[in-house]
Amino acid sequence: MEKVKLLSHYIQTLPDFQIIENPTTGYDHMGAVLVDAALQAGIRYDTVVWPRVEAVLTAYPDAKTTSAFQRVLMITGAPNLLDWSPDRKINTLVDTTQFFVSEKIETVDDLRAWLLEADNIRRLKEIHGIGPKTADYFKILTDIPTSAIDRHLYNFLAQAGVEVNGYDEAQEVIRQTAERLNIDERALDCSIWSYMAG
């Protein structure tokens, strides 16, 4: 595939491009996973999203299960918990938490196993505010190899001279490029994202 060759070559010509070998969330906490996934789309991660994820980890270490985190949301209120005005992202957080409770997804391990079923991804994307990128981001947060195509990855592909026709083709080019470079797809996703965000 010519686009894969082009992207591979471009990556290898960048002197400051670093492969992040073992990207991981570093937390086994459903509250943190839910907050991270609900807020991340279109928002600056390091200054807006991560401080809120970290605050949940620090203030509510026992909210590791989905039902425990849901109790925190019910008592505190999502806007107060995240210091965030009520909006679509707050609704997505509350709706996704409720959906996972109804699916008996209590731990990150439960979520990882659940996300491996294609029909479950279709159902997840029925929640308002969850599209292909956020569904794939949930996979990344649970250490499933994939890429979550956002503006950083689209811009990187464009810089490499790779034209893609939508999300699925962009993801396939990233997947095949990772394979060609003999690295984990998640590692390539993270490396491109970090390079572009930096």
Secondary structure, DSSP 4 states (H G I P E B T S, - for coil): -HHHHHHHHHHHH-TT----SS-------HHHHHHHHHH-TTS-IIIIIHHHHHHHHHH-TTTTSHHHHHHHHHHH-HHHHHT--SSHHHHHHHHHHHHHHHTT--SHHHHHHHHTSHHHHHHHTTSTT--HHHHHHHHHHTT-S-----HHHHHHHHHTT---SSHHHHHHHHHHHHHHHTS-HHHHHHHHHHHHH-
